[in-house]
Amino acid sequence: MLDLSFDNKLLNIIPEERLFRDEPMYKHITFRVGGNVERYISVANVDEIKSVLELCRLENVPSWLIGNGSNLLVSDAGLPGVCIEIGTNMKDISILGEEDGRLTVSASAGVLLSSLAAFALKNSLTGLEFAAGIPGTVGGAMVMNAGAYGGEMKDVVKSVTALDPNSGEVITISCEDMAFGYRTSCIKSRGLIVVAVDFTLEKGDETEIKATMDDLAKRRRDKQPLEFPSAGSTFKRPEGFFAGKLIQDSGLMGYAVGDAEVSTKHAGFVVNKGKATATDIYRLIREVQEAVYADTGIRLEPEVIMLGEFRM
């Protein structure tokens, strides 16, 4: 249990209004489930991130980093220690300059992809249309090389500014050195923390950009269960297959554990029908994995990141 002395040390780093005690995590993840974390803070810059992480290290306190919580499942038991949110107070976007007809747009790690795409649209910049409907932050998108409808972050990233929590060094990584792959990057493998990202975008026609975004938004509404809380696609795409098709062909569409359900609209989504617990969702994910493996020999890998302790 964290005490007042630890809080006082935290308050030497961040103001009182950005410190929350015994905070329900269901408020901060898109599944809308999960227990409480002992301390929840929102950081505003890289120095605050470094200082909080150093304090947690010195005090032997667990720390957890989140953005928009759109790809997370937090256990019903909650989390010990400090949850550090990189989002609310790190949302700067700016145009840095133009070179060879391409513009460099810089965005802080907490910027929502929808906000970044809206900024691009407002400035008639093309390249981020695919990202307009992805419910995550710029920082989270680098970790997972977020993508949709044929576009990926690796297509538009120029460089990534990241913090190495082990050395305290802030480094710049070129797109070529990011080791972007399907739902992965060197950010994950090296344990780095994204601070900001520079994107390379091209001038385009605002009407055409908006038309593309509107078309993709309609396709999402038509095919995805946006009316229920979820974490987006629950499973990674197995090489040569589609997770949703495998789940549907295994007869699992509509299969439920409590109020957690394999969507009847798109089998690749596990949704919270209203009163699901994190344990319900976890059990459903595991049961889908086992059923698909038994049926096809293919082991689905969750795209959702699980924080805390889970038991069947």
C-alpha positions in Angstrom: 0.0 0.0 0.0 1.3 3.4 -1.0 1.3 6.0 1.8 1.3 9.8 2.2 5.1 10.0 2.1 5.1 8.5 -1.4 2.3 10.9 -2.4 4.4 13.8 -1.2 7.3 12.7 -3.3 5.0 12.4 -6.3 3.6 15.9 -5.7 7.2 17.2 -6.0 7.0 16.1 -9.6 3.4 16.7 -10.7 0.6 19.0 -9.4 -2.2 17.7 -7.1 -4.9 18.0 -9.8 -3.0 15.3 -11.9 -2.8 12.7 -9.1 -5.7 10.3 -8.5 -5.7 7.8 -5.6 -7.4 4.4 -5.9 -8.5 5.2 -9.4 -10.9 2.8 -11.3 -9.2 1.7 -14.4 -12.5 1.0 -16.2 -12.6 4.8 -16.8 -9.4 4.7 -18.8 -9.6 1.6 -21.1 -12.0 1.2 -24.0 -13.3 -2.2 -22.8 -14.7 -0.3 -19.8 -13.6 -3.0 -17.3 -10.9 -3.4 -14.7 -10.2 -2.8 -11.0 -8.5 0.1 -9.3 -4.8 1.2 -9.5 -3.2 2.6 -6.4 -2.1 5.9 -8.0 -3.0 7.3 -11.5 -1.2 10.3 -12.8 -1.2 12.2 -16.1 2.3 13.5 -17.2 2.9 16.6 -19.3 6.5 16.1 -20.6 9.4 13.8 -20.8 11.0 15.2 -17.6 8.0 14.2 -15.6 8.0 10.7 -17.1 11.7 10.3 -16.2 11.2 11.6 -12.6 8.2 9.5 -11.9 9.9 6.3 -13.2 13.0 7.1 -11.2 10.9 7.6 -8.1 9.1 4.3 -8.6 12.4 2.5 -9.2 14.0 4.0 -6.0 10.9 3.1 -3.9 10.4 -0.3 -5.5 6.9 0.6 -6.7 5.5 -1.0 -9.9 4.7 1.4 -12.7 2.5 1.0 -15.8 2.3 3.2 -18.9 -0.9 3.8 -20.9 -2.2 6.1 -23.6 -5.8 6.0 -24.6 -6.3 2.5 -23.2 -7.7 1.3 -26.5 -5.6 -1.9 -26.7 -5.6 -3.0 -23.0 -7.4 -5.3 -20.6 -6.8 -4.6 -16.9 -7.6 -7.3 -14.4 -10.6 -7.1 -12.0 -8.0 -7.2 -9.2 -6.6 -3.9 -10.4 -3.0 -2.8 -10.4 -0.4 -2.1 -7.7 1.7 1.0 -7.9 1.5 3.9 -10.3 -0.3 4.1 -13.7 1.4 6.8 -15.8 -0.9 8.2 -18.5 0.7 9.7 -21.6 -2.2 11.4 -23.2 -4.3 14.2 -21.7 -1.4 16.6 -21.2 0.8 15.7 -24.2 -1.2 16.7 -27.2 0.8 19.2 -29.3 0.7 19.1 -33.1 2.6 21.3 -35.4 4.0 21.6 -39.0 7.8 21.8 -38.8 8.6 22.5 -42.5 8.5 21.4 -46.1 11.1 19.6 -48.2 10.7 18.3 -51.7 7.0 18.9 -51.7 6.5 16.9 -48.4 5.6 18.4 -45.1 6.9 17.2 -41.7 4.2 17.1 -39.0 5.3 16.7 -35.4 2.9 15.2 -32.8 3.3 14.5 -29.1 2.8 10.9 -28.0 -0.6 11.6 -26.3 -2.2 13.0 -29.5 -5.2 10.8 -30.6 -4.8 9.4 -34.1 -8.3 10.8 -34.9 -7.1 14.3 -33.9 -3.9 13.9 -35.9 -5.9 12.8 -39.0 -8.3 15.8 -38.4 -5.3 18.1 -38.3 -4.0 16.6 -41.6 -7.4 17.1 -43.2 -7.6 20.7 -42.1 -4.2 21.4 -43.6 -4.9 19.4 -46.8 -2.3 16.8 -46.0 -2.7 13.2 -47.3 -1.4 10.0 -45.9 -3.2 9.6 -42.6 -6.7 8.9 -43.9 -6.5 5.2 -42.7 -5.7 6.4 -39.2 -8.8 8.6 -38.7 -10.8 5.8 -37.1 -8.1 4.0 -35.0 -9.0 4.7 -31.3 -5.4 5.1 -30.0 -2.7 7.6 -29.4 0.4 8.4 -31.5 2.6 6.8 -28.9 0.6 3.6 -28.8 0.5 3.5 -32.6 4.3 3.3 -32.7 4.5 0.4 -30.3 2.0 -1.6 -32.4 2.7 -0.2 -35.9 -1.1 0.5 -35.9 -2.8 0.1 -39.2 -6.1 -0.3 -41.0 -7.4 -0.6 -44.5 -4.1 -1.1 -46.2 -2.2 1.7 -44.3 0.3 1.4 -41.5 2.3 3.8 -39.3 5.5 2.7 -41.1 4.1 4.3 -44.3 4.1 7.8 -42.8 6.6 8.0 -40.0 9.8 10.0 -40.5 11.3 9.5 -37.0 10.4 8.7 -33.4 11.6 10.5 -30.3 11.7 8.0 -27.4 12.9 7.8 -23.8 15.1 4.9 -22.8 13.9 4.3 -19.2 17.0 2.4 -18.3 19.5 5.1 -19.2 17.3 8.1 -19.0 18.5 9.1 -22.5 16.1 10.6 -25.1 16.9 9.2 -28.5 15.7 9.8 -32.1 15.0 6.7 -34.2 14.6 6.9 -38.0 11.7 5.0 -39.6 14.2 2.6 -41.1 15.6 1.8 -37.7 12.1 1.3 -36.1 12.0 -2.3 -37.2 8.3 -1.9 -37.9 6.5 -5.2 -38.5 3.0 -6.5 -38.2 1.7 -5.1 -34.9 5.3 -4.6 -33.6 8.3 -2.4 -33.6 11.6 -1.8 -31.8 9.7 0.3 -29.2 8.2 -2.9 -27.8 11.3 -5.1 -28.1 13.6 -2.4 -26.6 11.2 -1.3 -23.9 11.3 2.4 -25.0 8.7 5.1 -24.2 7.5 7.2 -27.2 7.6 10.9 -26.5 6.9 12.4 -29.9 6.7 11.4 -33.6 7.5 13.3 -36.8 5.4 12.3 -39.8 6.0 12.9 -43.5 2.9 13.8 -45.4 2.1 15.2 -48.8 -0.1 18.0 -49.9 -3.4 16.8 -51.2 -6.9 17.9 -52.0 -9.0 18.5 -48.9 -12.2 17.3 -50.6 -10.6 14.0 -51.7 -9.0 13.5 -48.3 -12.4 14.0 -46.6 -14.1 11.7 -49.0 -11.7 8.9 -48.3 -12.0 9.4 -44.5 -15.8 9.4 -44.8 -15.7 6.2 -46.9 -13.5 4.4 -44.4 -15.7 5.6 -41.5 -18.8 4.2 -43.2 -17.0 0.9 -43.8 -16.1 0.8 -40.1 -19.7 1.5 -39.0 -21.0 -1.1 -41.4 -18.6 -3.9 -40.4 -17.4 -3.2 -36.9 -19.4 -3.4 -33.6 -18.7 0.3 -32.6 -21.8 0.4 -30.5 -20.2 -1.7 -27.8 -17.0 -1.2 -25.7 -14.1 -3.2 -27.1 -10.4 -3.0 -27.7 -10.8 -3.2 -31.5 -9.4 -6.3 -33.2 -8.9 -8.8 -30.4 -6.4 -11.1 -32.2 -3.5 -10.6 -34.5 -3.9 -11.8 -38.0 -2.2 -15.2 -38.4 0.0 -15.4 -41.5 -2.1 -16.4 -44.5 -5.4 -16.2 -42.6 -7.9 -13.8 -41.0 -8.6 -14.2 -37.3 -12.3 -13.2 -37.7 -12.8 -15.8 -40.4 -11.2 -18.5 -38.4 -13.3 -17.7 -35.4 -16.5 -17.5 -37.4 -15.8 -20.8 -39.3 -15.3 -22.4 -35.8 -18.9 -21.5 -35.0 -18.0 -19.0 -32.3 -19.8 -15.9 -33.6 -22.0 -14.8 -30.7 -20.3 -17.1 -28.2 -20.3 -15.5 -24.8 -18.9 -15.7 -21.3 -21.1 -13.6 -19.1 -21.5 -10.3 -20.9 -18.4 -10.7 -22.9 -19.3 -11.8 -26.4 -17.7 -12.6 -29.8 -19.4 -10.0 -31.8 -22.2 -11.1 -34.1 -21.2 -8.3 -36.4 -17.5 -9.1 -36.8 -16.1 -12.3 -35.2 -12.6 -10.6 -34.8 -14.0 -8.4 -32.0 -14.7 -9.4 -28.4 -17.2 -6.8 -27.0 -18.6 -5.9 -23.6 -22.3 -6.1 -23.9 -22.7 -4.0 -20.8 -21.8 -5.8 -17.6 -18.8 -7.9 -18.6 -15.9 -8.2 -16.2 -12.2 -8.4 -17.2 -12.3 -12.0 -16.1 -15.2 -12.7 -18.5 -13.3 -11.1 -21.4 -10.1 -13.0 -20.5 -11.9 -16.3 -20.2 -13.6 -15.7 -23.6 -10.3 -14.9 -25.3 -8.7 -18.1 -23.9 -11.7 -20.2 -24.9 -11.7 -18.8 -28.4 -8.0 -19.6 -28.7 -8.5 -23.2 -27.6 -11.5 -23.8 -29.8 -9.9 -22.3 -32.9 -6.7 -24.3 -32.2 -8.7 -27.5 -31.8 -10.6 -26.9 -35.0 -7.7 -25.6 -37.2 -4.4 -26.2 -35.5 -3.8 -22.4 -35.6 -3.0 -20.7 -32.3 -4.5 -17.2 -32.3 -2.3 -14.6 -30.6 -4.1 -11.8 -28.7 -3.5 -8.3 -29.9 -4.9 -7.0 -26.6 -2.3 -6.4 -23.9 -3.2 -7.7 -20.5 -2.2 -5.9 -17.3 -2.5 -7.4 -13.9 -3.2 -11.0 -12.7 -5.7 -13.1 -14.6 -7.0 -16.6 -13.7 -9.4 -18.9 -15.6 
